[in-house]
């Protein structure tokens, strides 16, 4: 595996300048993915995948609008230059969630942020807050699919969205509160396959019937998979075929209501995953019985996907200094945390597995690939580890886009009280 989106020389340079663990993102890869999706009327970035302000600002520059699932994400979008305006044909920011907390409601009101309703209770809560606006509805079509049970967002075991049989009730509720529903959104899960994603078009046509001529917009949600495994390379989702399915659906809906209907897509992973690398340093090599371990200085506090979902990330090694890589052998790759689940080579259910990796030395760099989505965004301070630095590779140069957290920042809100 020597397929880096960023030249190897610059990976070394990044480590030298900013240390490890280090997130590196390639701007070119993000731009390429955006352009692929710009066949849709609007590309709405699900910023939960990576909400660094420079990434958001790049999205904005490229004409991508944004989704926000919390007050914090609205705040980030505003900071990156996006503006509110719920009545715009394509609002720059849409709040999509299953509840309002006090902070979110306040920001929605102050900046007139468009709202995609995920629970019927949100409608009267808007009215109580003195907000009367055009709404869209996130519909749970009764089925879902994802790369893991934890990323399936449809069906009756999912908390997400408004159950498809309650669309009419929500329309009435909106009307009773002086509002109306002008769009429908369906996101059935993250990392879904083409077959499941395609089934949504039928559910959308069905749901659109309820809205009749009120409908102005449909959103496909996100969920596109990316090829995480070596065996999936060259096996990308067919964006054009997917667009065609949805464009046909949109045309049918538009024809039945007699006016145009815009078509949005809402990806997170697809836009950023492949741009990112998590670079760590091997700090110990040891054997446990027959098993060989590389223990690196990045853990699930940095990249939680393997521990949380059993997710697979390609791993490669870059030798440091005079080190020369040897033959491949079976290795378990683990992090520094005081927790046994801190293993990057594991399957769903927590089963530790090994990976064929070259013979390496302490201080060689170990790179986890395709970590631009749900990497830094899901990091934590567990074990009092600092959030790692983030760097964007753009036009041949590295730019620090988030400094490594300091120990002071990590503890600044703690208080020692006199006991
Ligand atoms: N829209 C909505 C309403 C969503 O809930 C999500 C993801 C997206 C769009 C974007 O999905 P994407 O295109 O990125 O698949 N942490 C998990 C993924 C959780 C996604 C949650 N919602 C992971 O690391 O795989």
Boltz pocket constraint, residues with backbone or C-beta under 6 A from the ligand:
constraints:
  - pocket:
      binder: B
      contacts: [[A, 46], [A, 49], [A, 96], [A, 150], [A, 151], [A, 153], [A, 187], [A, 189], [A, 190], [A, 191], [A, 221], [A, 222], [A, 223], [A, 224], [A, 266], [A, 267], [A, 268], [A, 269], [A, 270], [A, 305], [A, 373], [A, 374]]
      max_distance: 6.0
